[in-house]
Amino acid sequence: MSSRSRLYLDGKLVAENFPSTEVAARLDGTERSFAWLDLCRPSPQEIALLTEEFGMHPLAVEDAVQQAQRAKLDRYDSHLFLNTYMAELHPDGGLDTAEVAAFINQRVLITVRYDERFDVNQLLSRWDENAELARYGVAFLIYGLVDALVDGHFESVQQLDQSLVALQSAMFRPHRESYTQLQERTFVGRRDLVRLRQVALPMREVVNSMMRPTMHLVSSPMLPYFQDVYDHVLRVIEWTESLRDLNNAMLETNMMLQNNTMNLIVKQVTSWAAIIAVPTAITGFFGQNVAFPWPHTLPEFIVSTAVTVGVAVALFLVFKHRRWL
């Protein structure tokens, strides 16, 4: 278990990485200060701290502990509960996701996670880059958190787009992969798209709810920043839908190419069978059981051989011209 923390006073960072038990005590009685607390693999004592020190609702704490919740924003009397997911696409395929829960009130943001796949250092860097927004309180922390998560969704769908475009080009290469390999890569892409859509689609309602005046969460100066995040969410959702259609088209195309190849093979085999059948028919007509000249007169052998070779060559040229061979 581990925890990290930050304390802001009058819009400036004044302390960080102090014990989780000191967060509530460091907040003064005014609205000049606000804090962030991150609990990674929290202990039972830290879980109890959420209800005893910060007054978080037991149902919200239960959702954070049980995990496997859908992305959502729940409203309670004294705080909000946010549940969302980070997303990262591996270079060799496969979408990696990790659940991040957050408790939000007017003075503190508490994030709870049970693995280290979510890069907290990247979140801290994002807050430091936008330090001038710290004067707007907890909304500044929430914006950095949600923006980092949505940017991860955006990068993942962008990488999926690039991989599907590369797969699409591979289908028509002269020395392409086997149909089984292409089919497997296409199904992996579909699986990643479905998973990404599951974590990205609910974020539309989550971010939209944050911007509602009834939530008393986002002030007017911070509203354009959340609107920018909302636009990125919509872009991710639209992108996943278009990629899903592309993926379905690629599956159908791969099946069509496989059927076309099979038809071509059948056509070639049939053409060669027709060419081979001609000598059989001619030699049968002339009564030649073996290819020796002495059972017949020499003119008969010459005529039958010339007809056999001539018709076979003619069929070969006709089939080649029609691209049957």
C-alpha positions as CSV (number, residue, x, y, z in Angstrom):
1,M,0.0,0.0,0.0
2,S,1.1,3.5,-0.6
3,S,-0.3,7.0,-0.7
4,R,0.6,10.4,-2.1
5,S,-0.7,13.8,-1.3
6,R,-0.7,17.5,-2.1
7,L,-1.9,20.6,-0.3
8,Y,-2.7,23.9,-2.0
9,L,-3.2,27.2,-0.3
10,D,-4.4,30.3,-2.1
11,G,-3.8,28.6,-5.4
12,K,-0.2,27.5,-4.7
13,L,1.3,24.2,-3.8
14,V,2.5,24.4,-0.3
15,A,3.1,20.7,0.8
16,E,3.1,17.2,-0.7
17,N,3.6,13.6,0.2
18,F,2.5,13.9,3.8
19,P,0.7,11.0,5.6
20,S,-2.9,10.4,4.7
21,T,-3.9,10.8,8.3
22,E,-2.8,14.5,8.2
23,V,-4.9,15.5,5.2
24,A,-8.0,16.5,7.1
25,A,-6.0,18.3,9.8
26,R,-4.0,20.4,7.2
27,L,-7.2,21.8,5.7
28,D,-8.0,25.1,7.5
29,G,-11.5,26.2,8.2
30,T,-11.8,28.4,5.2
31,E,-12.0,27.7,1.4
32,R,-8.4,29.0,0.9
33,S,-7.0,25.5,1.0
34,F,-7.7,22.2,-0.8
35,A,-5.9,18.9,-1.0
36,W,-5.4,15.8,-3.1
37,L,-4.9,12.3,-1.6
38,D,-4.1,9.2,-3.7
39,L,-4.5,5.8,-2.2
40,C,-2.9,2.9,-4.1
41,R,-3.9,-0.5,-2.8
42,P,-5.4,1.1,0.4
43,S,-5.3,-0.7,3.6
44,P,-8.5,-1.3,5.7
45,Q,-7.3,1.6,8.0
46,E,-7.1,3.9,5.0
47,I,-10.5,2.7,3.7
48,A,-12.0,3.5,7.2
49,L,-10.4,6.9,7.0
50,L,-12.7,7.8,4.0
51,T,-15.8,7.5,6.1
52,E,-14.4,8.6,9.5
53,E,-12.3,11.6,8.6
54,F,-13.9,12.7,5.3
55,G,-17.5,11.5,5.7
56,M,-17.7,9.6,2.5
57,H,-20.9,7.6,1.9
58,P,-20.5,3.9,2.7
59,L,-22.1,2.9,-0.7
60,A,-19.5,5.0,-2.5
61,V,-16.7,3.4,-0.5
62,E,-18.1,0.0,-1.2
63,D,-18.1,0.7,-5.0
64,A,-14.4,1.8,-4.8
65,V,-13.4,-1.3,-2.9
66,Q,-15.4,-3.8,-5.0
67,Q,-14.2,-2.4,-8.3
68,A,-15.4,-3.6,-11.7
69,Q,-17.9,-0.7,-11.7
70,R,-18.9,1.1,-14.9
71,A,-17.7,4.6,-15.5
72,K,-20.1,6.9,-13.7
73,L,-20.6,10.0,-11.5
74,D,-22.8,9.5,-8.4
75,R,-24.0,12.4,-6.3
76,Y,-24.3,12.1,-2.5
77,D,-25.3,14.8,0.0
78,S,-21.7,15.8,0.9
79,H,-19.6,14.6,-2.0
80,L,-19.5,13.1,-5.5
81,F,-18.2,9.7,-6.4
82,L,-16.4,9.3,-9.8
83,N,-15.5,6.0,-11.3
84,T,-13.6,5.8,-14.5
85,Y,-10.8,3.9,-16.4
86,M,-7.5,4.6,-17.9
87,A,-6.7,2.9,-21.2
88,E,-3.4,2.1,-22.9
89,L,-2.8,0.1,-26.1
90,H,0.2,-2.2,-26.2
91,P,2.4,-2.0,-29.3
92,D,1.8,-5.7,-30.1
93,G,-2.0,-5.3,-29.6
94,G,-4.2,-5.7,-26.6
95,L,-5.9,-2.8,-24.7
96,D,-4.9,-2.5,-21.0
97,T,-7.3,-0.8,-18.7
98,A,-7.2,0.1,-15.0
99,E,-10.0,1.4,-12.8
100,V,-9.6,4.7,-11.0
101,A,-12.1,5.8,-8.4
102,A,-12.3,9.3,-7.0
103,F,-14.2,11.0,-4.1
104,I,-14.8,14.7,-4.6
105,N,-16.0,17.5,-2.3
106,Q,-15.3,21.2,-2.1
107,R,-12.1,20.8,-0.3
108,V,-10.5,17.5,-1.3
109,L,-10.0,15.1,-4.2
110,I,-9.3,11.5,-3.1
111,T,-8.3,8.9,-5.8
112,V,-8.4,5.2,-5.1
113,R,-6.8,2.6,-7.3
114,Y,-5.7,-1.0,-6.8
115,D,-2.8,-1.2,-9.3
116,E,0.0,1.1,-10.6
117,R,-0.8,1.1,-14.3
118,F,-2.3,4.6,-14.0
119,D,0.7,7.0,-14.2
120,V,0.3,9.4,-11.2
121,N,3.6,11.2,-12.2
122,Q,2.0,12.1,-15.5
123,L,-1.0,13.5,-13.6
124,L,1.3,15.5,-11.3
125,S,3.1,16.9,-14.4
126,R,-0.2,17.9,-15.9
127,W,-1.2,19.8,-12.7
128,D,2.2,21.5,-12.6
129,E,1.9,22.6,-16.3
130,N,-1.5,24.2,-15.5
131,A,-0.6,25.6,-12.1
132,E,-2.2,29.0,-12.9
133,L,-5.6,27.2,-12.7
134,A,-5.0,26.1,-9.1
135,R,-6.8,29.2,-7.9
136,Y,-10.1,27.6,-8.9
137,G,-9.8,24.9,-6.2
138,V,-10.7,21.3,-6.5
139,A,-12.1,21.8,-10.0
140,F,-8.5,22.3,-11.1
141,L,-7.6,18.9,-9.8
142,I,-10.6,17.2,-11.3
143,Y,-9.9,18.7,-14.7
144,G,-6.3,17.4,-14.7
145,L,-7.5,13.9,-13.7
146,V,-10.3,13.7,-16.2
147,D,-8.2,15.3,-19.0
148,A,-5.4,12.7,-18.4
149,L,-7.8,9.8,-18.6
150,V,-9.6,11.0,-21.7
151,D,-6.3,11.8,-23.4
152,G,-5.3,8.1,-22.8
153,H,-8.6,7.1,-24.5
154,F,-7.8,9.4,-27.4
155,E,-4.3,8.0,-27.8
156,S,-5.6,4.5,-27.7
157,V,-8.2,5.0,-30.4
158,Q,-5.6,6.8,-32.5
159,Q,-3.2,3.8,-32.3
160,L,-6.1,1.5,-33.1
161,D,-6.8,3.5,-36.2
162,Q,-3.2,3.2,-37.3
163,S,-3.1,-0.5,-36.7
164,L,-6.3,-1.1,-38.6
165,V,-5.0,1.0,-41.6
166,A,-1.8,-1.1,-41.6
167,L,-3.9,-4.3,-41.4
168,Q,-6.0,-3.0,-44.3
169,S,-2.9,-2.5,-46.4
170,A,-1.6,-5.9,-45.5
171,M,-4.6,-7.6,-47.0
172,F,-3.7,-6.5,-50.5
173,R,0.0,-7.1,-50.5
174,P,1.4,-9.6,-53.0
175,H,3.1,-11.6,-50.2
176,R,0.4,-11.2,-47.6
177,E,0.0,-13.0,-44.4
178,S,-2.2,-16.1,-44.2
179,Y,-6.0,-15.6,-43.9
180,T,-5.9,-17.1,-40.4
181,Q,-3.4,-14.5,-39.2
182,L,-5.2,-11.6,-40.8
183,Q,-8.5,-12.9,-39.3
184,E,-6.9,-13.2,-35.9
185,R,-5.5,-9.6,-36.0
186,T,-8.9,-8.3,-37.1
187,F,-10.6,-10.0,-34.2
188,V,-8.1,-8.6,-31.8
189,G,-8.8,-5.1,-33.1
190,R,-12.5,-5.7,-32.7
191,R,-12.0,-6.8,-29.1
192,D,-9.9,-3.8,-28.3
193,L,-12.5,-1.5,-29.9
194,V,-15.3,-3.0,-27.9
195,R,-13.4,-2.7,-24.6
196,L,-12.4,0.9,-25.4
197,R,-15.9,1.8,-26.2
198,Q,-17.1,0.3,-22.9
199,V,-14.9,2.7,-21.0
200,A,-15.2,5.8,-23.2
201,L,-18.9,5.9,-23.9
202,P,-20.0,6.5,-20.3
203,M,-17.5,9.4,-20.0
204,R,-19.8,11.5,-22.2
205,E,-22.4,11.6,-19.4
206,V,-19.8,11.8,-16.7
207,V,-18.2,15.0,-18.1
208,N,-21.5,16.4,-19.1
209,S,-22.8,16.0,-15.5
210,M,-19.7,17.7,-14.1
211,M,-20.5,20.8,-16.0
212,R,-24.1,21.1,-14.8
213,P,-24.7,24.1,-12.5
214,T,-26.6,21.9,-10.0
215,M,-23.4,20.0,-9.2
216,H,-21.7,23.2,-7.9
217,L,-18.4,21.7,-9.1
218,V,-17.2,23.6,-12.1
219,S,-17.0,27.4,-11.9
220,S,-17.4,29.6,-15.0
221,P,-13.7,30.2,-15.6
222,M,-13.1,26.4,-15.6
223,L,-16.1,25.6,-17.8
224,P,-14.2,26.0,-21.2
225,Y,-11.6,23.5,-20.0
226,F,-14.2,20.9,-19.2
227,Q,-15.9,21.6,-22.5
228,D,-12.6,20.9,-24.2
229,V,-12.5,17.5,-22.4
230,Y,-16.1,16.9,-23.4
231,D,-15.2,17.5,-27.1
232,H,-12.4,15.0,-26.8
233,V,-14.8,12.4,-25.3
234,L,-17.2,12.9,-28.2
235,R,-14.3,12.6,-30.7
236,V,-13.2,9.3,-29.1
237,I,-16.8,7.9,-29.2
238,E,-17.3,8.9,-32.9
239,W,-13.9,7.5,-33.8
240,T,-14.6,4.1,-32.2
241,E,-17.9,3.9,-34.1
242,S,-16.2,4.6,-37.4
243,L,-13.4,2.1,-36.6
244,R,-15.9,-0.5,-35.7
245,D,-17.5,-0.1,-39.1
246,L,-14.1,-0.3,-40.7
247,N,-13.3,-3.4,-38.7
248,N,-16.5,-5.1,-39.9
249,A,-15.8,-4.2,-43.5
250,M,-12.3,-5.7,-43.1
251,L,-13.7,-8.9,-41.8
252,E,-16.0,-9.1,-44.7
253,T,-13.3,-8.2,-47.2
254,N,-10.9,-10.9,-45.8
255,M,-13.7,-13.5,-46.2
256,M,-14.3,-12.3,-49.8
257,L,-10.6,-12.5,-50.6
258,Q,-10.5,-15.9,-49.2
259,N,-13.5,-17.0,-51.2
260,N,-12.0,-15.4,-54.4
261,T,-8.8,-17.3,-53.9
262,M,-10.6,-20.5,-53.4
263,N,-12.7,-19.9,-56.6
264,L,-9.5,-19.1,-58.5
265,I,-7.9,-22.3,-57.4
266,V,-11.0,-24.3,-58.4
267,K,-11.0,-22.5,-61.8
268,Q,-7.3,-23.3,-62.4
269,V,-7.8,-26.9,-61.4
270,T,-10.8,-27.2,-63.7
271,S,-8.9,-25.6,-66.6
272,W,-6.0,-28.0,-66.2
273,A,-8.4,-30.9,-66.0
274,A,-10.0,-29.7,-69.3
275,I,-6.6,-29.5,-71.0
276,I,-5.7,-33.0,-69.7
277,A,-9.0,-34.4,-70.9
278,V,-8.4,-33.4,-74.5
279,P,-5.5,-35.9,-75.1
280,T,-7.5,-38.6,-73.4
281,A,-10.4,-38.0,-75.7
282,I,-8.3,-37.9,-78.9
283,T,-6.2,-40.9,-78.1
284,G,-9.4,-42.8,-77.1
285,F,-10.9,-41.9,-80.5
286,F,-7.9,-43.2,-82.4
287,G,-7.7,-46.3,-80.2
288,Q,-4.3,-45.5,-78.7
289,N,-3.9,-47.1,-75.4
290,V,-0.2,-46.2,-75.1
291,A,1.9,-43.5,-76.7
292,F,3.9,-45.7,-79.2
293,P,3.8,-45.3,-83.0
294,W,4.3,-48.9,-84.1
295,P,0.8,-50.3,-83.3
296,H,-0.6,-47.9,-86.0
297,T,0.6,-46.5,-89.2
298,L,2.9,-43.5,-89.0
299,P,0.4,-41.0,-90.6
300,E,-2.2,-41.9,-87.9
301,F,0.3,-41.3,-85.2
302,I,1.4,-38.0,-86.6
303,V,-2.2,-36.8,-87.1
304,S,-3.3,-37.8,-83.6
305,T,-0.2,-36.4,-81.9
306,A,-0.6,-33.1,-83.8
307,V,-4.3,-32.8,-83.0
308,T,-3.6,-33.6,-79.3
309,V,-0.8,-31.1,-78.9
310,G,-2.6,-28.4,-81.0
311,V,-5.9,-28.6,-79.1
312,A,-4.1,-28.7,-75.7
313,V,-2.0,-25.6,-76.6
314,A,-5.1,-23.8,-78.0
315,L,-7.0,-24.5,-74.8
316,F,-4.0,-23.3,-72.7
317,L,-3.8,-20.0,-74.7
318,V,-7.5,-19.4,-74.4
319,F,-7.6,-20.1,-70.7
320,K,-4.5,-17.9,-70.2
321,H,-6.1,-15.1,-72.2
322,R,-9.2,-15.3,-70.0
323,R,-7.0,-15.4,-66.9
324,W,-8.3,-18.8,-65.9
325,L,-4.7,-19.9,-65.4
